[in-house]
């Protein structure tokens, strides 16, 4: 089989998942461009199926299973978008989904996963609780586990978002993406190398979950044990696999505060008129701070998703950003 | 000159304003379609320049002035999107704009109008205050007044939104629009007659500002003196001109409560992942209530705009709609 992380591997992944995903639109705002002095192109994965890019990787992994493996069903543990993605991928494949969700996951997310027909098993809130419950479930049902990011099939799937962006905006010489576990960011780096080799790729990470920035600075992987950020999709640590890809291909990681994330989020709601989750605002927050370095350039930003809990969001607490 | 309210008049209006407007996208949601049992196509004027359809009518009116009239500048009184539209139309034409805004208009809207370079004159909060202040300003500067809806040039401009919708969705046999002063609704009726004569057009109006529904029922124009609705863009009364068009061409007006508007608004944020103002949710609220009459049909909905004051909106108070 072809190496999934090469140009051909990503192209084949894109064809493989074609029926499972939307080709999401790009948007821009002359007001945002004027404020930043940068021409910003937003890749809108909030309009993706299940409301986030995660369906790309999950459906690629599901399609790459053998018929026997797939027939046993798909499994994962997640409190967020990856749970919905695996549930949806299983439904599209006509096989069962077994999702372990922590007891503190939002009611609305559990309802969404259940809505796709998945069987939910509740675990304790800690990551070790999820993993042990997942092992119990897998012992029982022998389904195929799909990791949210530590998996080449998943990374190649996530790479298709940036691949589309480069086709939609060939002039994007800079791209910003968000860094959580590193699946989307790794895919973005590999897509740039394959489809837009002149493009420089930057990562953006919340200060309160800065394991990737610290790992790249140290030259070896460092994990955070305590995380604190409103960007709930970016609280996970890199794996050895994603660390190694980012170490080799990512230009730099810029870290931002929750205040900066909130201001960027507000700008997206007010100016682009779209609903995104806090994690999606992290790359714009980084670009706002560092905008003088990118003056006059065309910069692509990957908005990762739009699954926000409207009962919890309070946009009024965030000040509009101020520009000098 | 050709009659502005005919097919040719609307076509010429569309060409005339081509450089001033965006061809806005349509969006749909399989989740919303499944909930309603109706295939709903949303025409997204929240993505329009100035964030609302109003730029269509204002720029058409501005372009139809003689060079001498235009050079004297454009004027209007408005607390909302029409103020921004006239300010933007003036800037595009390179002429001054004189906008009367009531003292209680939101700071953010005044900032937007000022951002387009308009001169703002503050008036008292009542409609009579605005009109008297407007007369004073016009006496001083002799600019060309553009009414927000009681104007054929404006109505022909607003008609271009539905004209685009019919080109994007020729299968839309039903269209819902919001009714405030009746400019957009009149334009939508006339566009249907000209470009999609088989399409049936419905209006949606807040119960707390139901002058149009009551007027059509009575067969003569009735004005509301007290209005009470979260749909702040729909608080105005019809004019004789818009009443006459709606009386002849509109199938029916469906009125909805603020609770129903809130539920529809939430569905738009959660499922379409876009930011719209409360007025935009009124047609969907009407369709949700009357959905059984439209089962299996393809229904176009015009989302009028996305200029919402995020400091004031509180989505958490609105329950998600329940479907039987």
Interface residues (C-beta under 8 A of the other chain):
Chain A: X25 X27 X46 X47 X51 X266 X269 X270 X272 X273 X274 X275 X276 X306 X310 X311 X312 X313 X315 X316
Chain B: X25 X27 X46 X47 X51 X266 X269 X270 X272 X273 X274 X275 X276 X306 X310 X311 X312 X313 X315 X316
